[in-house]
């Protein structure tokens, strides 16, 4: 029997949602970094097997919103509850169930979908520490299954997929088998650049930047891609930090991004990045929509 369906991956920030989806898809289509709010958009990743098609939806981490941008991120994540066939709720083994997890469980009590609990990062704790977490989780919510796993080390992923397959509806593939995501090349490019900003800068800088792709031109004869991008910041001081002394920071961002993009697109990349100030863009609903954070 062939099955296909949508699986929403939900959880607090930095529990490994994007890492898990990337490992299942075997491609880096969602950026990862050890900082909150790395994922800002819902991103689809498609995994094909001979018996089914798994369409994963990676979502922003659910947290207490403190700005218009944060509220948009949380709203986009919670909207996933009503648009999938199965939900995968991810928590961390090394921290157990946190207050944010308990708040999310309260949201889940109004959901009629099958919900799986994935306990990620089991490689960080001894096996005997898992049982108390699993026992506590069972008292809080009737999860379909509780699956210990390590997204980073590929542990438990096959078991997770087998259990999810049992709950997917029968049906034909919804997407071509060579398609791995619904996101455009421009979106992937912008996210790769934003990931390098997150990794290389500190304090408020990663949270006050957005990236737009102004030009994406493929030269099939010369086998290269010319990309022009703009990093958006909210203040002149932030612009100075992004550019760095004699352009040093911007060069590092561009160099690291170019390396990843050449691997992803299997093509030589010519990347030009500018920096522009759009005052308080993260507070402006019109700009949030323009930059793709408010979904139509």
N, C-alpha and C positions, 0 to 999 in steps of 0.2 A: 504493500500500500504506500502510495506517495502522499506526503503531507507538506503543507506550506503554511506559514503564518508569521505574525509579527510578535517579537519579544521585546518588551521595554525593560531596559536596565536602569534601575533607580537606586538611590542611596545618598548618603551624605557626601560632601566634597572629599576627594582624595581617598576613596576606599578602593579604587582600582577599576572603575567601570570602563574607562577608555582603554586601559591596558588589557583588560579581559577581551573586549571586542576586537582589538587589534590582533591578539593572539589567535582568536577563533577565525578571523578573516585571513590571517597570514599576510596582512598588509597594514602599514601604518596609515590609517585614514583618519584617526582621531589623535590629536596631539596630547602629550602627557608631560606633566611637570609636577614636582612636589610642592605645589602651591594651590590654595583654594581658587575656585572659579576659572581653572584652566579651560574646562569645557563650557562654552557659552551657548552653543546651538545644539539642537537635536540632530544627531548624525546617524544615518542609516548604514549598516554594514551587512552584506549578504554572504551567507555561508551555504554552499551547495554540497549535498550528499546524494548518493544514489537513491536514497529513500525519502529525500525531502529537501526543502529549501527553508533555511532559518534566516529571517530578516530581523536583525537586531537593531534597536533604537537606543543609542547612547544619549543620555540626558545630562543636563547640568546638575551639579550636586544640589540637593534640597537643603536649604538653610534659612535662617531668619533674615529676610531681606531688609537692607538698611538704605537703599537708594532705588531710584526708578529702574536702573539697569539690573540690580539684584532681583527686584520684584518680577521683572520680565523673565529673567532666567528661571526663577522658581515656578512661575506660571507655566512656562513652556514645558518644564519637567512634569508638573502635576497633570498637564493636559494629556500626557502619555497614558495615564490611567484608563482613559476611555477610548483609546485608538489602537489597542493591541489585543492579541489573543491570550498572551501570557505575560506576567510580570516577574522579573528576576530582581529581588531585593538583595543588595550586596552590603555586607558589613565586614569589619576587620576582625580577624582572629586575635590580634595582639592587643586590641582595646576592648573587645567584647561589645555588648549593646550599650550605646551612649544615649544621652538625653535626646539628641537629634534623631536617633533611630526609633526611640519610643514615640516621638511626635509623628514620625512617618508611619509607624504602625497604626496610629489612631486614624490617619487618612485611609489606610488600607482596609479598615473595618467596614467602609462603605462601598468597597469594590467587590464586584461579583466575579472577577476573573480568577483563574488559578494563579497563585503566588508561590514562587519558589524562594527559598532563602539560600543565598550563597555566602559561605563564610570564607572570605578571601585571606590570603597571606598566612596560610597554615604553616608555611615553612619557617615562620618567625617564632612559633611557640611549640612546646612539647605536646605530643598527642593527647596526653591525659588532661590537658587544659581545655580541650575542645568540648568534652562532655558537659561541663557546667553551662557553657554558652548555649549548646544545643537544647539542654533541658529547660533553661530559662526561656528560650525562644518559643518552645512548644507551649509553654503556659500563657504566652502573650498573644499568639495568633495561630490559626490552623493552617500552617504552611503545607503545600502539596508534598514537598520534599525539602530536606535540609542537606545541602551538598557542601562538604568541606573542599576547598580548592586553593590553588595558588596560580593566579593568572600569569605571574612572571615566570614560573617554572613549569607551566603546562601540566600541573597536577589536578586531577579531578575534572578536567574539561570534557573528556569523552563521556564520563558518567553524567555530567550535567546535560550534555546534548541529547543523550539517549533518553533521559527522564523528561526533558522538555518535549522531545519528539512525540512521546506518548500522549501529550495534551494538545498537540497542534491539530487543527481540523484537516481532514482529507481534502486534497485538491491539487491542481496542477501548479507548476512553478509560476510565480507572479512576475519574475524578472528573468531576462536572459542569463544563461549560466556563466557568461563571461563578464557579467556586471558585478562589481563589488560594493558600490555605493551609489546613492542618488545625488551626491554632491558634485558640483562642477569642478573642473580643473582650477578655475579662479578661486573657488572657496578653499580647496586644498592648499593652494599656494599661499593665500592670505593666512591660513591657520599655521602653516609651517613658519612663516615669518613671525607671527605672534608668539609661537612657542619659543623662539630664540630670544625674543624680548623678555619673556617670563623667566627664562633660565639665566640670562646675563644681567638683568637689572634687579633692583631691590626696592624695598619699601612700597610706596604707592604706585610706582611707575607701571608695573604690569597691569594694574587695575584701571589705569586712566588712558590706556592706549587701545586703538582699534587699527585695523589694516584694511585698506581698499586696494583692489587691483585695477589699475587704470588702463593697462594694455597687456594683452596676452596673444602673441603672434607666433605661430608655428611655421617654420621653414622646412618643409618636408625634403627638399633637395639637399640642403646643407645639414639637415638633421639637428637643428637647434631650435630653441624657443627663446624669444625675447620678451621679457616681462618688465613692466613698469609698475611699481607699487608705491603707495603712500602710507606712512605711519601717522596716525592721527593722535595728538595729545591735547591736553586741556589747558596747559600753561606754557609760557615761553621758557620757564626754568626746566620743565620736563623735556622740552625740545632740545635744550642744551645737553641734558643727560643722555638722551637717545643718540645724539650726534657724537658726543664725546670730544676729548681733546684732539684737535686736528682731524676730526672725523673717525677716530679710532673705534668708538663703540659701534657706529653705524657700519663700518667695514666688517667688524666681527659678526654682527647680526647677519649681514648680507652673505658673508663667506659660509657660515654654518647653514643658513637657509639654502644656499645654492647647492651645497653638498647633498642635503636631503632631497631636494627637488630633482637633482640629476639622477638619483637612485630611483625615485618614484616614477618619473617620466621616462627613464632610460634614454635620456637625450641631454645634449649639452645645453646649459642654461646661461643666458646673459641676463643678469638681474640688476635693475637700477631702482634704488629706493630713495624717496624724498620724505621729509618730515614736515608736517603741517599742524598748526594750532587751530583747533575748533573749540572755543571756550566752553567749558562745562558740558561737553557733548553727552556724557553719561547721565546727565539730568534732563536731557531734552528728548521728548518722545519722538519728535519728527526726525531727529538725527539717529535715534535708536532704530527707527524703521528704515531710514536710508542705509544704515550700516548692516541691516539684515538681522537685527536681534528681535524685532517685533514681527511675528509671523502673521501672514495674511489669513 
